[in-house]
Amino acid sequence: MTVLSPPRPVVIERALRDARAWCAGHTIDDRPALAHAVRVAVTIGDHVAAPPPEVIAAALLHDAPELAPASPGVYQVLTTRYGPEIARIIAALQAEHQALNRPHPPIRVDDQPVLLASTADKIVALTSLLRRARATGNVTGFFARRPVLCALLPHFRAFQHAAQPRVPASMSAHLDAVLARLEQVTTGIHTASTR
């Protein structure tokens, strides 16, 4: 039983329906985009007892700004359909994603709904990267071809340390374990000098 098991709150039901439509035909980490969205939502539920339905809905829709039709404006659509809180969480997650493309991305842990979704997103994305690396049969080679990602590992570790007192212990431990494995397999790989 997960946070997505029926019966679901109306907001989660609607978010799942919109996520299906907006994710159709898109992939994230070599899998259907909907699978990523569902994993992020389920990961929150795995670690947070009775998470707010708004956080689960935002997790399901967190890639909507990149996947949903742009007109009349995705944040306008999100606000109209889901209210300002879910749109705000999604906007914060998108800002965090975009900041990863800049040197020294900021680490914010002061917004609990965003922090829960962000931590779950990192757990899912980094676990997926490890799975894809193992599937190639050459884990080191897989990550050697991704120096920008390797350069971001200290940022993700700093995020995990900052988030640790603010998220459930099991969630922090889950992210810690994924990062420890990534740090182990990327030891010695030259990272991008832009960080």
N, C-alpha and C positions, 0 to 999 in steps of 0.2 A: 504494500500500500504506500503510495507517495502523495505529495501535495497535489498531484494532478489526477488522482483517482476519483471517479465519480462517487457521490455527487460533489460537484465543484461549485464554489461561489460564482455568482453571475459574472463578476468582473474577470475571473480566471477563465470561465467558459468563453467569454467574448474575446479575451486576449489570445486564447489558444486558436480560436477560429480565425482571427486576423493574422496571427503568426503563420498559420498554415497557408493562407492566401499570399501574404507578403514574402514568405520564404520560398514559395514554389519556384523551382527552376534555378535556385541559388545554392551554392555550396559554401561551407566553412570548414576548413581543415579536411578537405577531400571527402566530406560527407554532406548530406542534405542539411541546409541551414536550419531547418526545423529541428533536426536532431540536436544541434548545438544549443538552441534556445531551450528545448525541453530539458536537456542535461543541466543547464544552469539553474533552471527553476527547481528541478528535483534535488540538486546538490544543496540548495538553500534549505529545502525541507528535510534533507538528511541530517542537517546540523542544527537547525533552529526549530524548537518546539513551537507549534502553532504560529508560523510566520504570517505577517500581515498579508492579506490577499493582494494588496496593492504592490507589494514587493515581488510577489510571484508573477503578477501580471506584467510588471516592468521587466522582470527577467525574461519572460517569454517574448517581449517586444523590444528588447534592448538593441537589436540590430536593425530595427525598423527604419531609422534615418538613412541607412545605407541601402535598404532593400525595398522599401515601400515606394509606390509612385510618388513623385515629388509634388505633384499638383493636387490640391491647392496649397500644399505645405504640410509636411509630415507632422510638425509640432502642433499646428492648428488642428489637424485631424485627431492627433492623440489627445489634445486638451478637450476637444469637443466630445470624443467618444469615452474618454477615461477620466477626465478632470485634470486639474493642474498638478497634483502630486505625482501621478504616474509619468506625465510628460516631463516633469522636473527631474525625476530619477533618471529617466532615459537620456535627457539632455546632459546630465552630469556624467553619466557613463560614456556618452559620445565624446565629451570634452576630454575625459581621461584617455580614451583610445587615441584621440588626435594628438594629445600631448606626448604620447610615446614616440612620435616622429621628431620631437625636438630634443636637443640636449638637456639633460637634467630635468626630466619631467617632475612636476610637483607630486607630493604624496599627501592626500587628504584622507583623514580618518574621522572627521568630526560630524559626518552625516550618516547616521546608522543605516537607513534604508539603502543608500548608495553603497556604503561599505559592505553590506551583506551581499548585494548583487555583484559588486566588483570582485570580492574575494571568490565567490562561486565561479564567476566568469574566468578568473585566472586559473582556478583548480581545473576546470573543464578544458580550457584551451591548452594549458601546459601538459596535462595528462594526454590529451589528443596528440600533441607533438611527440611525446615519448612513444606513444603507440605507433605513430607513423614512422618514427625513426627505427623502431624495432622491426617493423615490417620490411624495411629496406635491406635488412641484414648487415648494414654498416652504420651503426648508430653514430660513431664519431664523424664519419663522412657526411652524414645527414646534417649534423649541427655545424660542421666546418663550412658548409655551403650557406650558412645562415649567421654570419658574423654580427649583424645588427641585433638579432635575437639574443645571441650570446652576450653581447654588450649590455643588454637590458636585464640580465639575470641579477646583478647587484641591486638594481632598482626594485625588482620584484621581491628580493630578499629584504630590502629596507622596508618595503610596503608590509611584508609579512610581520616584521618586528613591530612596526608602528601599529598594525591592526590587532596584534595578539591580545592586548588587554581589552579590546572592544568587540571582539567576535567570540562566539562559543569556542571553548578550548578544542573541541573535536575538529572544528573548521580550521582553526589556526594550525593544528597538528597535521591535517590533511594537506594544506598548502605547504607546510614545512617539509613534509615527506616528498612531495612532488619536486620542490625546489632542490632538496638534498640530492635526489637522483639526477636531476639536470646538472647540478654543479659537479657531481661525480663524473658524468659522461662527457662534460665539456671542458674538464680540466686540461689546460695546455692548448686549447684552441685559441688562436689569435682573434681578438674581437675588433669590431669596427672602431676606428679612431675618432669617429664623430661624437662619441659620448664623453 
